Amino acid sequence: MRHGKKVNHLSRQTGHRKSMLANMACSLIEHKRINTTVAKAKALKQFVEPLITKSKEDTTHNRRIVFAYLRNKYGVTELFREVAAKVGDRPGGYTRIIKVGNRLGDNADMAMIELVDFNELYNGGKKEEKKAKSRRGGKAKKTETPVAETEAPETSSEETTDKAE
């Protein structure tokens, strides 16, 4: 029975697995999209999503925690600057796994894992903008000012015609 065994070992020892996931996470953060096998993509998703959540709050402590996992200062900088700014309002689900078929050499299931907010094709080609929330009784209609403006030109035009006669 496999009770409580959540980690996919990927046929690797602990040190090799942690290094591989750290390198893949840095590549994902740098390139925003990578191709790998489905099993590695699923393991990478579990590895990188808590790190992205940590990056939403830029503190020294969070940077040190993330650096302990990634071990790449350029990846940490990119994560806290660009990625955290894009995913700031998203509550989770920062990555997407898309299956792309089988590899020619060994017929392994391949997948593309990408950061969700950096793909403009799935976002409809437009940038996400926050819409102002409207309230039903929020604004008073301005019907009196256009009426006052229309009355003023009419009286002036009548005065000019009276003067001409």
Phi, psi and omega in degrees: 000150183245047180294129174073012179258090184269339187276127171276117187283345175056029180055038181224157174282167189301312182297316179295318181295316180295319178294318180296316180293323177295317179294319179294322179294319178296319177295320178296317180293321182287313187263349179069355181197132176221157176254134180202184177283162183297318182296317179292324179296319179293321178292322180293324179299316178293333182281318192268334184295319174297329178291321178293323177296320177297326185287347181291336175246109187274090175237163179297321180297314179294323177297321180290322178297313181294322179295327178296329178275314187277323181056039179210110187291333178288323176294320179294317179297314179298319181297314184283335181271297189272312185292316182295328179292324181284324186260016186302325184260359181276131183281351180162183180069056186277343183239158180227135178250123179240122180284135186240010178112201184248149178284142184294319187294309186235008177063030179283145177293124181253153180215156174249126177249134184217159174279130190297315188285352182260006179254108182283339180293316181280341177275005179085013178076004180239154179278145180288124176238141179283128179270141178289131180282128181260149177245149186297318183258024189290313186243141175272140181286141181258080179266339184283323183291321177293328179293318180295323180291323181287330180288323183297316179291327180295317181293324180290326179289326177292322180295321180291325179287326177294320180292328181288330181280000000 
